[in-house]
Amino acid sequence: MRRDGSSIPQFVQRIPADVRARAAGLRLAIPLGDETVRVAITEKTAAIRFSLKTSDKTEAKVRHVEAIAYLEQVFAALRANAPVSLTQRQATALAGEMYRSWADTERPVRSLSVSISDDGSEIDDENLEGEEAELAYEATIAMLDRAKGRDEAAALEPMFGAIIDRLLIARGIPSVDAQSRRLLLSAFWLALRDAIEVQRRAAGGDYRPDPKSDRFPDWNGPGEAAKPSSGATRGSAKVSLKGLLASWWKESKAAGLKERTYQGYKTTIGRLGTFLHHDDAARVTPTDIVAFKDFRLSSIDPRSKQPVSARTVKDSDLAALKSVFGWAVRNHKLPSNPAAGISIRLARRRKTRESGFRDEEVRALLSACVKLEKG
């Protein structure tokens, strides 16, 4: 729906009556393009509302479909309503998602905060280098060590609780028992500490692969048979890129997404498969996505004969990959989204003048109109 006087559509969805009481108190991180929108549900909340933050009709439709898919999983998880018991392996697998986001050395080195955002990404945008970066990482690691040394659950819950809840709900798990919660908090603490060490080394020019990254297994939900760890998935059942796109489109088409969006996504998925020389979605890694992003930025647009713009790569290629892989994770076809957290920081347009007309311009226009009328 649209609000009066605004060109930006708003998302509105009523909370089903059968889960409204259980939804109270939830803090949701709903996917919205490259970002997430955070919504707190209270006892008085009857519907979930937020801005789709785009006036582009096609992009708004994509964001609308993704939000609906996310919320349907949340509602289904709430209907189950039984605390689940997780193993150490499952807790470690879930923590691997945050590790992969924070250990990505392709991201600029940034200052770190003592709190963690819901999507596990950096908090502020200040670039750090040299000794300043080293001091920031040392302070953050010391903060994590102090938190672990105190009452663990009480200290770690404010830091990791929101992201743990979001990842659990995305897998259809509304809540876990007390022992599982402790396992998760400890696993996320260790994952973040390891990831920060990777970024710390990168800040000093050391980009060697982190041997600890292999310790995170694939996610297997309660009741599922254990699969090989991510380093040994080559022989497992193949999830093709083209098949993934077809499944995503079947659902998205039913939800009202336009054919032209599908065609754009199809082109991007095809390019990714050609670039990687395979069609196995389960083998795609964040490193692959970053390499594909760099490849696209160095490619020449056949129509304009100019390099592909950063905005095209961000709003078309990366948006398509995040949508399709994100859908695969929400529908338990892949353990993680390799495109999550990967983006391009676009330069802001320099404002050379104020908006609207200046007084002298208004006078000139009116004067010209008077002359035309007299003439």
Buried (B, 14 or more C-beta within 10 A) or exposed (E): EEEEEEEEBBBEBEBEEEBBEBBBEBEBBBBBBBBBBBBEBEEEBEEBEBBBBBEEEEBBBBBBBBBBBBBEBBBEBBEEEEEBEBEEBBBBBBBBBBBBBBBBBBBEBBBBBEEBBBBBBBEEEEEBEEEBBBEBBEEBBEBBEEBBEEEBEEBBBEBBBBBBBBBBBBBBBBBBEEEBBBBBBBBBBBBBBBBBBBBBBBBEEEEEEBEBBEBBBBBBBBEEEEBEBBEEBEEEEBBBBEEBBEBBBEBBBEEEBBEEBBEBBBEBBBBBBEBBEBBBBBBBBBBBBBBBBEBBBEBEEEEEEEEBBBEBBBBBBBBBBBBBBBBBBBBBBBBBBBBBBBBBEEEEEEEEEEEEEEEEEEEEEEEEEEEEEEE
